[in-house]
Every structure is written in C-alpha cells, then in structure tokens.
Amino acid sequence: MKGGSNMLEIRVAKSGGDFSSVQEAIEAVPYEESAKIVIGEGVYREKIFCEKKDITFVGAGIDKTVIDFDDYANEVMPDGSKRGTFRSYTAFFGGKRVEVRDMTIRNSAGDGRVVGQAVAVYADADVCLFENVEMNGCQDTLFCAPLPRAERQKNGFMGPRVMTERRLTKQYYKNCIITGDVDFIFGGADAVFDDCKITCNDRQHGGFADLAGASGGAVAGGKLDKDQIDVTERLVNGYVTATCGRAEDLGFVFRNCVITGAKGCEEGSVFLGRPWREEARTVFLNCACDKSIAPQRFSGWGGITKDEPETFYGEFGTRLIEGEAGATGAAAFGGELVDLSGKNPWVKDIDEKLAEELSARADEVVKVCAGK
C-alpha cells in the first residue's frame, strides 16, 4: 500500500498484494481520498460495492483480471421477496468519479428467461470512465444510472438508489466489449460509447458467450431446453439498448462501434434498442453491424411496430460488416451503407449536419469523463 502526495495506491492479488479481495481494498480507502486499486491476474469471485469520491481500478487486462458473481433478479431473499434487477449487480460503482480499466466484469447467472435480470455493472458515479473493459451477461448486463423518474411495478427499483433523487450522470466507454441479450445496455445516463464491440447472445439456440461454467451460475451451461422457451421468445434474440432519459438529455451515443449477433444468431433477430420510457434517446453514428440487426432497426416497447413518437432513435453512416471484425471493429467498416428503408417510421432520419451536432455534444461528455 502506497500513499503519495496525490493518490493512495492499493494492490489486490491472489498472493502478495495488500489485499486478496477487491472489496477489502475498497473498504480501506477513506471516502475523501483519491485512490488507485491495481488488481492482479485471476478470477475474483465476489460482489463489489464502491461509493468513493475519486477512485480508479486497473486490472491486468481483459480475461486476465475477472470479477465474477451470479446474483439474479428472480432469486428469493430471506424475507421472501425477490432480489430484483438493481440488487443483482456484480459490481456497483457510485460516488463522484470512477475509472475502470483493463478487466472483465461478468454476471454468470445465465439465461434471463429463467433467472430474470442479472446486472454485471451498475454504473452510478457522477462521472464514469470505462476503458478496455469487458462486461458480460445476458439480460441487463450494463446499467447506466440514473433510474427512471417513476417505477411501473411496486418495488421495481429496489436497490442502492431506490430512495435517492435522480441526477444525470456522464459516462464514457472506450474500447469496451459488451455482451448480453435483452436490454443489455440500459438506463438514463448521458453515455458515449467509442470503438466498442457489442454482441447479442444467440438466445434462440442457447448460445451464451463465455458464461457456461464461469462460476456455476443458476442455469447450468447457460442453456434452456427448447420446449421451455415460449415460441414468441424464439423470434427475437435481443435488444441492445433500453434508455429512459429526458428529451433535453443527450442519451446514448455509439460511435465507430461494431454491433453483431453471436455465432448462430438469425438474420433480423436483434434490435438496436427499445424505449424503457417514452423519451428514450439513442443514436448510432458511423458504426458497423451484421445482418442480425432487424430491418426495423429499433423496436417499440410493447411490440416491434408499436408507435413511439416521443423517442429519439436513429443512425448515420452505418455500414454492413465485411469479413471478420476485431475488438474495435477496425476491419469492419469497408462494407456498403446499410439500407434503412425498412426502419420503423418513428425512427429519425439523421443527416450529416445533425450527426455532427450530436457527436459534438458527445465530445463534451468525453471531455468531462476523461478529465480533458
């Protein structure tokens, strides 16, 4: 453990570190003190909660440093209630500012059709920066706080922020890998995603990326018998986003990202998003996708073609992937522009001028999060 003039540094390792547990290291940091927690290689089977003023987590790399847990929404608690979405997280990051780099964080509970929602990362700090981080799960992998202003179901928001005032957060994700299926990037933040690789699981055929056997989750191997799945569920593999911001917010902006279905995903079985609340805002700028993305592009909340006039959804410059794409998708952008003529009529037409304006607003979020 090192204490310099500006920042406390703590090392976590399976052996030889200041602590062998990430949570123990977090608890050793005074709230007001800036700290850096360096996490060595290994799988850390723990649920972590961080509420600090200014803290940075640095791992040894994706798949080298892994934080893994398997809580899930349908789990029955000792008082007889269900755990719910917002207590299912593997890692909660609150406080004023958090940076997370070079690691994998996953929720290995398994198929949401059995376990319900299972959050890997609950990002709630006023300012969040995630770089070179893999977030892996099924339903509701990454929650970009805040919550919506009002819940639809009683106790639906039970968790760390159920009683707190909603406040807009700013979040930046750079070179991240995000995997899930239903609403797996969701929330009300102003969040910017640059050069990320985003993959939807193949729920139709029971394929779940890297979850089988990860930690003995609630669904063995992450698979269901086919006759357990309602026929309507077989038609849609997933929804990449589900936002709940306000009309004046930026919402989610994806730039130069690669969005694909996992191996086996059928054409047209994945949607770029659906509105968690009526004023949802999500745009994809100069991204690349494969043919798993549905021609309607975005879905209504109550059905694929349900009218959603208050949303702000759209794309500009999306290209169809040619060949294999790497983690940042640099090789994926040589294809032809995607035909958007089949998009739902309430999905916006974004021209170059509007795309530049939205990207400029996204740059302001990046400046805040990156400290520039």
Backbone torsions as a table, in degrees:
resi	resn	phi	psi	omega
1	MET	NA	124.6	-177.1
2	LYS	-118.5	140.4	176.8
3	GLY	-126.0	107.5	177.8
4	GLY	-95.5	-168.3	-179.1
5	SER	-71.6	-25.2	-174.9
6	ASN	-116.0	-32.1	-170.9
7	MET	-146.0	134.0	172.1
8	LEU	-78.2	135.8	177.4
9	GLU	-120.8	127.9	-178.2
10	ILE	-125.0	138.6	179.5
11	ARG	-111.6	133.3	176.0
12	VAL	-113.1	130.5	179.7
13	ALA	-153.5	158.0	177.6
14	LYS	-63.5	-29.5	172.5
15	SER	-154.3	141.1	175.7
16	GLY	89.0	0.9	178.2
17	GLY	-92.4	179.8	173.3
18	ASP	-67.9	-33.7	177.5
19	PHE	-142.0	156.8	175.0
20	SER	-101.2	-3.1	-178.5
21	SER	-124.2	136.7	177.7
22	VAL	-64.5	-41.6	-178.6
23	GLN	-64.5	-37.7	176.8
24	GLU	-61.4	-40.1	178.9
25	ALA	-65.0	-41.5	178.1
26	ILE	-59.9	-45.1	-177.0
27	GLU	-67.8	-18.6	178.6
28	ALA	-81.3	-7.1	-177.0
29	VAL	-94.8	120.1	172.9
30	PRO	-62.1	144.4	-174.0
31	TYR	-55.5	-44.3	-172.3
32	GLU	-79.3	-9.6	-173.8
33	GLU	-94.9	133.9	173.8
34	SER	-69.9	139.9	-175.7
35	ALA	-146.9	151.6	173.8
36	LYS	-122.6	124.5	178.0
37	ILE	-109.9	115.5	-179.6
38	VAL	-98.8	121.5	-173.9
39	ILE	-111.0	121.1	-177.5
40	GLY	-74.5	178.3	-179.2
41	GLU	-63.9	149.8	177.0
42	GLY	134.1	167.9	175.5
43	VAL	-99.2	119.1	-179.7
44	TYR	-102.6	104.0	-175.6
45	ARG	-85.8	85.4	-177.3
46	GLU	-159.1	158.6	176.1
47	LYS	-103.5	125.3	-173.9
48	ILE	-116.4	147.8	178.6
49	PHE	-133.3	121.4	-177.9
50	CYS	-126.7	124.6	178.9
51	GLU	-137.4	81.7	-175.7
52	LYS	-129.6	164.2	-177.2
53	LYS	-71.7	-42.2	-174.9
54	ASP	-157.1	106.2	-174.1
55	ILE	-142.0	143.3	179.1
56	THR	-123.6	134.8	175.2
57	PHE	-115.1	129.4	179.3
58	VAL	-129.3	123.3	177.5
59	GLY	-98.8	-171.1	180.0
60	ALA	-93.7	-1.9	179.4
61	GLY	134.7	160.3	175.1
62	ILE	-59.1	134.9	-178.5
63	ASP	70.3	-5.1	175.5
64	LYS	-97.7	-45.0	171.3
65	THR	-107.1	118.4	-175.1
66	VAL	-128.4	125.4	171.2
67	ILE	-106.8	121.9	-170.1
68	ASP	-135.6	135.0	171.6
69	PHE	-151.6	172.1	-173.2
70	ASP	-140.9	36.6	171.1
71	ASP	-67.9	154.5	-177.0
72	TYR	-152.6	158.5	-169.9
73	ALA	-63.6	-36.3	-175.9
74	ASN	-81.8	-1.3	178.9
75	GLU	-64.8	133.6	-179.5
76	VAL	-87.1	125.7	-178.5
77	MET	-83.1	167.5	-179.4
78	PRO	-56.6	-29.4	-179.9
79	ASP	-85.2	4.4	178.3
80	GLY	92.1	-10.9	177.5
81	SER	-82.4	163.7	175.0
82	LYS	-86.0	150.4	-179.0
83	ARG	-59.5	-43.3	-179.6
84	GLY	81.8	165.9	-175.4
85	THR	-57.3	-48.3	-164.7
86	PHE	-88.3	5.5	167.6
87	ARG	-113.1	7.5	-176.6
88	SER	-93.0	-3.5	-172.9
89	TYR	-57.9	148.6	166.7
90	THR	-82.1	-42.1	-179.2
91	ALA	-135.2	124.9	175.1
92	PHE	-108.7	125.9	178.5
93	PHE	-120.0	106.5	178.3
94	GLY	-115.0	-156.9	178.8
95	GLY	88.0	-157.2	-176.5
96	LYS	-87.4	-49.2	-175.8
97	ARG	-145.9	136.0	176.0
98	VAL	-139.3	139.7	171.2
99	GLU	-123.2	136.0	179.1
100	VAL	-131.2	127.9	-176.1
101	ARG	-138.6	145.5	163.1
102	ASP	60.3	58.7	177.0
103	MET	-163.4	172.5	173.4
104	THR	-114.6	133.8	173.9
105	ILE	-125.3	124.5	-175.9
106	ARG	-137.5	152.9	167.9
107	ASN	-113.2	114.7	-172.0
108	SER	-102.8	26.0	-179.4
109	ALA	-63.8	-34.8	177.4
110	GLY	112.5	-158.4	-170.0
111	ASP	-61.3	125.2	-179.0
112	GLY	-64.3	-20.5	178.5
113	ARG	-70.3	-14.0	174.8
114	VAL	-107.9	-51.3	-171.6
115	VAL	-91.9	-12.4	-174.2
116	GLY	79.7	-158.9	-178.6
117	GLN	-67.7	147.5	-179.6
118	ALA	-150.9	97.1	-172.4
119	VAL	-80.2	132.9	172.0
120	ALA	-86.2	-52.6	-177.7
121	VAL	-123.6	126.4	173.4
122	TYR	-108.9	99.9	-175.9
123	ALA	-95.6	109.9	-170.6
124	ASP	-129.2	-6.5	-179.8
125	ALA	-62.7	154.8	178.1
126	ASP	-54.0	-40.1	179.3
127	VAL	-131.7	126.7	-178.1
128	CYS	-127.4	138.3	173.5
129	LEU	-132.1	122.5	175.6
130	PHE	-121.5	123.9	-179.8
131	GLU	-134.1	131.5	-178.2
132	ASN	54.4	48.9	179.4
133	VAL	-120.6	133.5	172.6
134	GLU	-98.6	130.1	176.3
135	MET	-120.6	120.0	-166.6
136	ASN	-127.8	129.7	177.2
137	GLY	-171.4	-155.6	176.7
138	CYS	-123.0	-95.9	179.5
139	GLN	-85.7	128.1	176.4
140	ASP	65.9	51.9	-178.3
141	THR	-62.6	-50.8	-173.9
142	LEU	-122.3	118.7	175.7
143	PHE	-103.8	118.2	178.5
144	CYS	-100.3	90.9	-175.5
145	ALA	-58.9	152.4	24.7
146	PRO	-96.1	171.9	171.2
147	LEU	-69.1	162.3	169.3
148	PRO	-61.4	164.9	-177.1
149	ARG	-67.3	-30.0	-178.2
150	ALA	-141.7	143.0	177.8
151	GLU	-84.6	153.7	178.9
152	ARG	-93.8	-28.2	-180.0
153	GLN	-118.7	142.0	179.7
154	LYS	-57.4	131.1	-179.4
155	ASN	63.3	19.3	-179.1
156	GLY	-67.5	-21.5	-179.6
157	PHE	-104.8	14.7	-177.7
158	MET	-54.2	122.8	-177.1
159	GLY	162.8	-164.0	-172.3
160	PRO	-62.1	-23.8	-174.1
161	ARG	-120.1	19.2	-174.4
162	VAL	-62.1	-32.5	-174.8
163	MET	-105.1	3.3	-174.6
164	THR	-95.5	156.2	177.2
165	GLU	-68.3	138.9	178.6
166	ARG	-71.6	132.5	173.5
167	ARG	-138.5	141.9	-175.6
168	LEU	-69.0	132.5	175.1
169	THR	-108.0	159.1	176.1
170	LYS	-118.4	128.9	-172.4
171	GLN	-136.5	142.0	-179.7
172	TYR	-132.9	129.7	-179.8
173	TYR	-121.9	119.0	-175.5
174	LYS	-124.3	126.7	177.9
175	ASN	54.4	41.1	179.4
176	CYS	-99.2	159.4	174.1
177	ILE	-116.9	122.2	-176.0
178	ILE	-127.6	123.0	-175.6
179	THR	-126.4	138.4	177.2
180	GLY	-179.8	-159.7	175.9
181	ASP	-141.5	-71.0	-174.9
182	VAL	-88.7	118.2	175.0
183	ASP	50.4	43.3	-165.7
184	PHE	-82.3	-5.2	166.4
185	ILE	-128.6	108.5	-168.4
186	PHE	-143.9	160.3	177.8
187	GLY	133.9	-171.6	-173.4
188	GLY	-116.5	15.7	-178.2
189	ALA	-73.8	162.2	158.1
190	ASP	-85.7	104.4	-171.6
191	ALA	-127.3	132.9	-180.0
192	VAL	-116.1	133.0	-179.9
193	PHE	-120.7	113.4	179.6
194	ASP	-114.1	131.1	172.0
195	ASP	56.8	39.0	-179.4
196	CYS	-98.8	153.0	174.4
197	LYS	-106.4	118.5	-173.0
198	ILE	-121.4	122.1	-173.4
199	THR	-127.3	130.5	175.6
200	CYS	-93.4	130.5	176.5
201	ASN	-59.7	158.2	173.1
202	ASP	-94.9	88.7	-179.7
203	ARG	-71.2	-28.5	-175.5
204	GLN	-62.5	-33.5	-177.2
205	HIS	-115.1	13.1	173.8
206	GLY	75.7	22.2	-179.5
207	GLY	-94.4	121.8	-178.9
208	PHE	-129.7	117.3	-171.2
209	ALA	-59.7	117.1	168.3
210	ASP	62.0	15.0	-179.4
211	LEU	-96.4	-25.9	-175.9
212	ALA	-60.3	119.3	177.1
213	GLY	74.5	8.4	-176.4
214	ALA	-59.3	-45.7	178.4
215	SER	-152.6	26.9	-179.7
216	GLY	67.8	47.3	-175.9
217	GLY	-63.2	-177.7	-172.7
218	ALA	-68.6	-24.6	178.0
219	VAL	-114.0	115.6	-176.5
220	ALA	-58.3	121.2	179.1
221	GLY	68.8	4.9	-179.8
222	GLY	67.0	26.8	-174.5
223	LYS	-126.9	153.3	175.3
224	LEU	-119.8	148.3	168.9
225	ASP	-66.1	141.3	-173.2
226	LYS	-58.5	-34.3	-177.7
227	ASP	-76.0	-4.5	174.5
228	GLN	-83.6	-12.0	-173.0
229	ILE	-101.0	124.6	175.9
230	ASP	-58.7	141.5	-174.5
231	VAL	-58.0	-35.3	-179.9
232	THR	-66.5	-29.1	179.4
233	GLU	-71.2	-21.7	-179.2
234	ARG	-75.4	-15.5	-174.7
235	LEU	-83.7	-24.6	-177.7
236	VAL	-123.1	123.6	175.8
237	ASN	-79.5	-34.7	179.9
238	GLY	174.7	177.7	177.9
239	TYR	-129.3	120.5	-175.2
240	VAL	-64.0	-44.1	-174.7
241	THR	-128.3	158.2	170.8
242	ALA	-150.6	100.6	-174.5
243	THR	-104.2	163.0	-173.6
244	CYS	-144.9	26.7	-175.9
245	GLY	-75.7	-171.0	178.1
246	ARG	-103.7	161.3	-176.2
247	ALA	-58.7	-32.0	-177.9
248	GLU	-82.9	-8.9	-179.7
249	ASP	-80.3	164.7	174.0
250	LEU	-74.9	-42.1	-175.7
251	GLY	82.3	-148.2	-179.3
252	PHE	-98.3	132.0	175.2
253	VAL	-126.2	123.1	177.7
254	PHE	-109.2	125.9	-178.9
255	ARG	-127.4	129.6	176.9
256	ASN	54.6	37.2	177.6
257	CYS	-98.3	158.2	175.2
258	VAL	-111.6	122.0	-177.1
259	ILE	-118.8	119.4	-176.4
260	THR	-139.3	163.1	166.0
261	GLY	-88.6	151.3	175.8
262	ALA	-65.1	166.3	179.1
263	LYS	-54.2	127.5	-179.4
264	GLY	101.2	-15.6	178.7
265	CYS	-62.0	131.6	-179.8
266	GLU	-77.0	155.3	176.9
267	GLU	-59.1	137.8	174.8
268	GLY	73.3	17.3	-175.2
269	SER	-101.0	0.8	-177.2
270	VAL	-125.5	138.1	176.4
271	PHE	-112.1	146.2	179.9
272	LEU	-69.8	-19.9	177.7
273	GLY	175.9	168.7	169.5
274	ARG	-148.7	151.6	-171.7
275	PRO	-81.8	116.2	173.8
276	TRP	-67.3	-32.2	171.9
277	ARG	-136.8	166.1	-167.0
278	GLU	-62.0	-32.1	-174.9
279	GLU	-98.1	29.5	-179.7
280	ALA	-55.9	140.9	-179.4
281	ARG	-132.6	118.5	177.9
282	THR	-149.9	130.3	176.4
283	VAL	-134.0	150.2	177.0
284	PHE	-119.9	119.7	-175.5
285	LEU	-117.5	120.4	176.3
286	ASN	54.6	44.3	177.9
287	CYS	-98.5	176.1	175.8
288	ALA	-130.1	144.9	179.9
289	CYS	-143.7	166.6	174.5
290	ASP	-104.0	-173.0	-174.4
291	LYS	-78.9	0.9	175.2
292	SER	-70.3	-21.4	-179.4
293	ILE	-73.6	129.5	-174.5
294	ALA	-66.1	149.4	179.4
295	PRO	-62.6	-26.8	176.9
296	GLN	-72.7	-14.6	176.5
297	ARG	70.1	-58.9	177.3
298	PHE	-119.9	150.5	-179.8
299	SER	-110.8	151.5	167.4
300	GLY	-70.5	164.8	-179.8
301	TRP	-72.0	-38.5	-177.1
302	GLY	-96.9	9.4	-179.2
303	GLY	161.1	156.9	-173.1
304	ILE	-57.3	-43.6	-174.9
305	THR	-102.7	9.0	178.8
306	LYS	-57.2	135.5	-178.6
307	ASP	-68.9	130.1	-179.8
308	GLU	-131.2	69.0	-171.1
309	PRO	-68.2	-20.8	-176.9
310	GLU	-88.8	-5.8	-179.7
311	THR	-76.1	162.8	169.8
312	PHE	-127.5	92.0	179.8
313	TYR	-118.6	144.1	176.5
314	GLY	178.4	172.1	179.8
315	GLU	-139.0	155.0	170.9
316	PHE	-144.1	129.4	172.8
317	GLY	72.1	22.4	179.0
318	THR	-70.9	132.4	179.6
319	ARG	-116.8	151.5	178.3
320	LEU	-82.8	131.0	-175.9
321	ILE	-64.9	135.9	171.2
322	GLU	-114.1	122.9	177.8
323	GLY	73.3	-161.6	-176.6
324	GLU	-82.2	144.7	177.4
325	ALA	-114.5	138.5	176.4
326	GLY	-82.3	-173.0	-175.7
327	ALA	-59.4	-35.1	178.1
328	THR	-98.6	-5.1	175.0
329	GLY	74.6	20.9	-175.4
330	ALA	-60.9	-29.8	-178.3
331	ALA	-87.2	0.4	-170.7
332	ALA	-97.1	-5.4	-167.6
333	PHE	-99.1	14.5	-179.2
334	GLY	-91.7	-1.8	-176.6
335	GLY	-79.5	178.9	-179.3
336	GLU	-75.8	157.9	176.1
337	LEU	-63.3	140.4	-180.0
338	VAL	-70.4	138.8	175.9
339	ASP	-76.6	115.4	-178.2
340	LEU	-100.3	14.1	-175.9
341	SER	-67.4	-19.3	-179.9
342	GLY	-93.0	4.3	-176.8
343	LYS	-64.7	153.2	175.9
344	ASN	-57.5	143.7	-173.7
345	PRO	-63.2	-21.8	179.9
346	TRP	-87.2	-4.5	173.7
347	VAL	-74.8	132.1	-172.3
348	LYS	-71.7	151.5	168.2
349	ASP	-90.8	119.4	-178.8
350	ILE	-109.4	118.5	177.5
351	ASP	-94.0	178.3	-175.5
352	GLU	-61.0	-40.6	-179.1
353	LYS	-62.3	-47.5	179.8
354	LEU	-66.3	-38.0	177.8
355	ALA	-60.0	-41.2	178.4
356	GLU	-65.4	-39.6	178.8
357	GLU	-64.6	-43.8	179.2
358	LEU	-65.8	-39.1	179.1
359	SER	-66.8	-36.0	176.9
360	ALA	-64.4	-40.3	176.0
361	ARG	-64.8	-37.9	177.1
362	ALA	-64.2	-37.8	178.2
363	ASP	-59.5	-34.8	178.4
364	GLU	-65.4	-38.1	175.7
365	VAL	-64.4	-43.9	179.7
366	VAL	-60.1	-41.8	179.7
367	LYS	-59.7	-42.4	179.0
368	VAL	-65.1	-45.9	-174.5
369	CYS	-72.9	-36.5	-178.6
370	ALA	-86.4	-3.1	178.4
371	GLY	71.4	26.8	-177.7
372	LYS	-99.0	NA	NA
